[in-house]
Amino acid sequence: MMMKLLFWLILYPLSLLPMPVLYFIAWLFYLLNYYIIGYRRKVIVQNLERSFPEKSHREIKRLTRQYYHHLSQLAAEMLKMLTLSRRQLAKRYYCANPEVVNKYFEQGKSVILMSSHYNDWEWMVLSLDSQFKHHGIGVGKPNSNKDFEKLINRARTRYGTEVVFADTVREVFEHYESQHIPVAYMMLSDQSPSNPHKSFGTMFLNQPSCMLYGAEHFAQKYNLPVVYYKVIKDRIGYYHLEMELITENPLDTEYGYITKRYVTLLEQTIRQNPPFWLWSHRRWKHTPDHIDG
């Protein structure tokens, strides 16, 4: 009940404010967070130091400050997601080369889109069903607060995107692939896996890492093309997507190829502009039993 009151009496009315006002509030929150609260500062600094051992203390401090600034803007954008119009969304968030994905729709094929918590991923969920010709499905982890999950999913799915979670993802793939309905499955594959023993072990950002293997598993099971996409920030509140094919025929690839290629592309993306990744996430709380590749 409290979550519903918070949502409808505070969060939703705030989301109706113009974006410049929300960004100003976000800037005030950034100052409070960086200089006083220090949300997960230890986790953020540790992740940055281990990922970039070549950087000095001053450089790590600068990246930390930039990350807190980015995080505050991201919070404003996630809040605005609750009421952002379809027209404004299309103006602020678009794909530069949708033909990379759309050609598979013409062939009657679904496609798996692999990416990460880099820049604004929530607007990708909101716009997924509109970005491509495919039906859009976002695959994610369930929220511990079910009331909040229900409310936020209502916002996420209002433009046609479907959201599913790990406990039903197998049934969803089976349903759409057996019905031959072309789907673009959005899979953020940089989360820490709940079961590290079923993960793919590899080096990522100078650290032994447990990577989610679900995208590769379903790609090979149904022989679906896999596309990596990165979200590029053009300026505050404006993004574009760039799609890059990982493989068109997963059954022709060796074990781990898709995951390793994804890791390579993700690391390149992060190194190009480090502050825009989700550094406050406890990505390395598990260590792989062994390195698969």
C-alpha positions as CSV (number, residue, x, y, z in Angstrom):
1,M,0.0,0.0,0.0
2,M,2.8,2.4,0.9
3,M,4.5,1.8,-2.4
4,K,1.3,2.6,-4.3
5,L,0.9,5.8,-2.3
6,L,4.5,6.8,-3.0
7,F,4.1,6.0,-6.7
8,W,0.8,7.9,-7.3
9,L,1.3,10.8,-4.9
10,I,5.0,11.5,-5.4
11,L,6.7,9.7,-8.3
12,Y,4.0,10.0,-10.9
13,P,3.3,13.8,-10.3
14,L,7.1,14.5,-10.4
15,S,7.3,12.7,-13.7
16,L,4.9,15.3,-15.2
17,L,7.5,18.0,-14.7
18,P,9.4,19.2,-17.8
19,M,12.7,17.5,-18.4
20,P,14.9,20.6,-17.7
21,V,13.2,20.9,-14.2
22,L,13.8,17.2,-13.6
23,Y,17.5,17.5,-14.6
24,F,17.9,20.5,-12.2
25,I,16.5,18.4,-9.4
26,A,18.8,15.6,-10.4
27,W,21.8,18.0,-10.3
28,L,20.8,19.0,-6.7
29,F,20.5,15.3,-5.9
30,Y,23.9,14.6,-7.4
31,L,25.5,17.2,-5.1
32,L,23.8,15.7,-2.1
33,N,24.7,12.2,-3.1
34,Y,28.3,12.7,-4.1
35,Y,29.4,15.1,-1.3
36,I,27.2,13.8,1.6
37,I,25.3,10.5,1.1
38,G,27.9,8.6,-1.0
39,Y,25.6,5.9,-2.2
40,R,27.6,2.7,-2.6
41,R,30.8,4.7,-2.9
42,K,33.0,1.8,-1.7
43,V,31.5,-0.5,-4.3
44,I,31.9,2.1,-7.1
45,V,35.5,3.0,-6.3
46,Q,36.5,-0.6,-5.9
47,N,34.9,-1.6,-9.2
48,L,36.7,1.3,-11.0
49,E,40.0,0.6,-9.4
50,R,40.0,-3.1,-10.3
51,S,38.7,-2.4,-13.8
52,F,41.2,0.3,-14.6
53,P,44.4,-0.5,-12.6
54,E,46.4,1.7,-14.9
55,K,44.5,4.8,-13.8
56,S,45.7,7.1,-11.0
57,H,43.8,7.9,-7.8
58,R,42.9,11.3,-9.3
59,E,41.5,9.7,-12.4
60,I,39.5,7.2,-10.4
61,K,38.1,10.1,-8.3
62,R,37.1,12.0,-11.5
63,L,35.4,8.9,-12.9
64,T,33.6,8.4,-9.6
65,R,32.3,12.0,-9.7
66,Q,31.2,11.7,-13.3
67,Y,29.4,8.5,-12.5
68,Y,27.4,10.0,-9.7
69,H,26.4,12.9,-12.0
70,H,25.3,10.4,-14.7
71,L,23.4,8.3,-12.1
72,S,21.4,11.4,-11.1
73,Q,20.5,12.1,-14.7
74,L,19.6,8.5,-15.2
75,A,17.2,8.7,-12.2
76,A,15.5,11.7,-13.7
77,E,15.0,9.9,-17.0
78,M,13.7,6.8,-15.3
79,L,11.2,9.0,-13.5
80,K,10.2,10.7,-16.7
81,M,9.6,7.2,-18.3
82,L,6.4,7.0,-16.3
83,T,4.8,9.8,-18.5
84,L,7.1,10.3,-21.5
85,S,5.0,10.5,-24.7
86,R,5.6,8.3,-27.6
87,R,6.5,11.3,-29.8
88,Q,9.1,12.6,-27.3
89,L,10.5,9.1,-26.8
90,A,11.0,8.7,-30.6
91,K,12.7,12.1,-30.7
92,R,15.0,11.3,-27.8
93,Y,15.8,7.6,-28.3
94,Y,16.2,6.1,-31.8
95,C,18.2,3.4,-33.6
96,A,20.7,4.6,-36.2
97,N,20.7,1.3,-38.2
98,P,17.5,-0.6,-37.5
99,E,18.0,-2.5,-40.8
100,V,20.5,-4.8,-39.0
101,V,17.6,-6.2,-37.0
102,N,14.6,-5.6,-39.4
103,K,16.1,-7.8,-42.2
104,Y,15.4,-10.8,-40.0
105,F,11.8,-9.9,-39.6
106,E,11.5,-10.0,-43.4
107,Q,12.9,-13.6,-43.1
108,G,10.4,-14.5,-40.4
109,K,13.2,-14.8,-37.8
110,S,13.4,-13.7,-34.2
111,V,16.6,-12.0,-33.0
112,I,18.3,-11.8,-29.6
113,L,19.6,-8.3,-28.7
114,M,22.4,-8.4,-26.2
115,S,23.5,-5.3,-24.2
116,S,24.1,-4.1,-20.7
117,H,23.2,-1.5,-18.1
118,Y,25.0,1.2,-20.0
119,N,23.4,4.7,-20.5
120,D,19.6,4.6,-20.3
121,W,18.4,1.0,-20.7
122,E,14.9,1.7,-19.3
123,W,14.0,3.9,-22.3
124,M,15.1,0.9,-24.5
125,V,12.6,-1.3,-22.7
126,L,9.9,1.4,-23.2
127,S,10.7,1.9,-26.9
128,L,11.7,-1.7,-27.9
129,D,8.4,-2.6,-29.6
130,S,8.6,0.6,-31.7
131,Q,12.3,0.5,-32.6
132,F,12.0,-2.5,-34.9
133,K,9.4,-4.5,-36.9
134,H,9.6,-7.4,-34.4
135,H,7.4,-7.7,-31.4
136,G,9.7,-6.5,-28.5
137,I,10.2,-8.5,-25.3
138,G,12.5,-7.4,-22.5
139,V,13.9,-10.2,-20.4
140,G,14.9,-9.2,-16.9
141,K,15.1,-10.0,-13.2
142,P,12.1,-9.7,-11.0
143,N,12.0,-7.0,-8.4
144,S,11.7,-8.0,-4.7
145,N,8.9,-5.5,-4.2
146,K,6.0,-6.9,-6.2
147,D,3.8,-3.8,-5.9
148,F,6.6,-1.6,-7.4
149,E,7.3,-4.2,-10.1
150,K,3.6,-4.2,-11.1
151,L,3.5,-0.4,-11.2
152,I,6.8,0.1,-13.1
153,N,5.9,-2.7,-15.6
154,R,2.7,-0.9,-16.4
155,A,4.8,2.1,-17.5
156,R,7.4,0.0,-19.3
157,T,4.8,-1.9,-21.4
158,R,2.4,0.9,-22.4
159,Y,3.9,1.2,-25.9
160,G,3.7,-2.5,-26.7
161,T,6.9,-4.0,-25.2
162,E,6.3,-7.2,-23.2
163,V,8.4,-7.8,-20.1
164,V,9.2,-11.3,-18.8
165,F,11.4,-12.7,-16.1
166,A,13.7,-15.6,-15.6
167,D,11.0,-17.9,-14.2
168,T,8.9,-17.7,-17.4
169,V,11.5,-17.0,-20.1
170,R,11.7,-20.6,-21.3
171,E,7.9,-20.8,-21.8
172,V,8.0,-17.4,-23.6
173,F,10.7,-18.5,-26.0
174,E,8.9,-21.8,-26.6
175,H,5.5,-20.1,-27.3
176,Y,6.8,-17.4,-29.7
177,E,9.2,-19.7,-31.6
178,S,6.6,-22.5,-31.9
179,Q,4.1,-20.0,-33.3
180,H,6.8,-18.5,-35.7
181,I,6.2,-15.0,-34.4
182,P,9.3,-12.8,-35.0
183,V,10.4,-11.4,-31.7
184,A,13.3,-9.1,-30.7
185,Y,14.4,-10.4,-27.3
186,M,16.2,-7.8,-25.3
187,M,18.6,-9.4,-22.9
188,L,20.9,-7.4,-20.6
189,S,23.7,-9.8,-19.9
190,D,25.9,-7.9,-17.5
191,Q,24.1,-8.8,-14.3
192,S,25.7,-11.0,-11.7
193,P,24.2,-14.5,-12.2
194,S,22.1,-15.9,-9.4
195,N,23.8,-19.3,-9.9
196,P,27.5,-18.8,-10.7
197,H,28.0,-22.5,-11.3
198,K,25.8,-22.2,-14.4
199,S,27.5,-19.1,-15.7
200,F,30.3,-18.7,-18.3
201,G,33.6,-17.8,-16.8
202,T,35.8,-15.3,-18.6
203,M,38.0,-12.3,-18.1
204,F,36.2,-9.0,-18.2
205,L,37.6,-5.6,-17.3
206,N,40.8,-7.3,-15.9
207,Q,38.8,-9.6,-13.5
208,P,37.7,-13.2,-13.6
209,S,34.0,-12.8,-14.2
210,C,30.8,-14.9,-14.1
211,M,28.8,-14.0,-17.2
212,L,25.1,-14.9,-17.8
213,Y,24.9,-17.6,-20.4
214,G,21.1,-17.4,-21.1
215,A,21.4,-15.4,-24.4
216,E,23.8,-17.9,-25.9
217,H,21.7,-20.8,-24.7
218,F,18.5,-19.6,-26.3
219,A,20.3,-18.5,-29.5
220,Q,21.7,-21.9,-30.0
221,K,18.5,-23.7,-29.0
222,Y,16.5,-21.9,-31.6
223,N,19.3,-20.9,-33.9
224,L,18.5,-17.2,-33.6
225,P,20.7,-14.3,-34.9
226,V,22.4,-12.4,-32.1
227,V,23.0,-8.6,-32.3
228,Y,24.9,-6.5,-29.8
229,Y,23.7,-2.9,-29.4
230,K,25.2,0.0,-27.6
231,V,23.4,3.1,-26.3
232,I,25.3,6.3,-27.2
233,K,24.6,9.5,-25.4
234,D,24.4,12.4,-27.9
235,R,23.7,15.0,-25.2
236,I,21.7,15.1,-22.0
237,G,18.4,13.4,-22.5
238,Y,19.1,12.3,-26.1
239,Y,20.5,8.9,-27.2
240,H,20.9,6.7,-30.2
241,L,21.4,3.0,-30.7
242,E,24.1,1.3,-32.8
243,M,23.5,-2.4,-33.7
244,E,26.4,-4.8,-34.5
245,L,25.9,-8.4,-35.6
246,I,27.5,-11.0,-33.4
247,T,26.4,-14.1,-35.4
248,E,23.7,-15.0,-37.8
249,N,24.0,-18.7,-37.3
250,P,24.7,-19.6,-33.7
251,L,24.7,-23.4,-34.4
252,D,27.8,-22.8,-36.5
253,T,29.7,-21.3,-33.6
254,E,31.7,-23.0,-30.9
255,Y,30.8,-23.1,-27.2
256,G,31.2,-19.7,-25.7
257,Y,31.8,-17.7,-28.9
258,I,28.6,-15.5,-28.5
259,T,29.3,-14.7,-24.8
260,K,33.0,-14.0,-25.4
261,R,32.2,-11.7,-28.4
262,Y,29.6,-9.9,-26.3
263,V,32.1,-9.4,-23.5
264,T,34.7,-8.0,-26.0
265,L,32.2,-5.5,-27.4
266,L,30.9,-4.5,-24.0
267,E,34.3,-3.9,-22.7
268,Q,35.1,-1.7,-25.7
269,T,31.9,0.3,-25.1
270,I,32.7,0.8,-21.4
271,R,36.3,1.8,-22.1
272,Q,35.2,4.4,-24.6
273,N,33.2,6.2,-22.0
274,P,33.5,4.6,-18.5
275,P,31.1,6.8,-16.4
276,F,28.0,5.6,-18.3
277,W,28.1,1.9,-17.0
278,L,26.3,0.9,-13.8
279,W,29.4,0.8,-11.5
280,S,27.3,0.7,-8.3
281,H,26.1,-2.8,-9.3
282,R,27.9,-5.6,-7.4
283,R,29.0,-7.2,-10.6
284,W,31.9,-9.3,-9.2
285,K,30.3,-10.8,-6.1
286,H,30.9,-14.3,-7.6
287,T,34.2,-15.7,-8.9
288,P,34.0,-18.4,-11.6
289,D,35.0,-21.9,-10.8
290,H,37.2,-21.8,-13.9
291,I,37.7,-19.7,-17.0
292,D,35.8,-21.0,-20.0
293,G,37.3,-18.6,-22.5
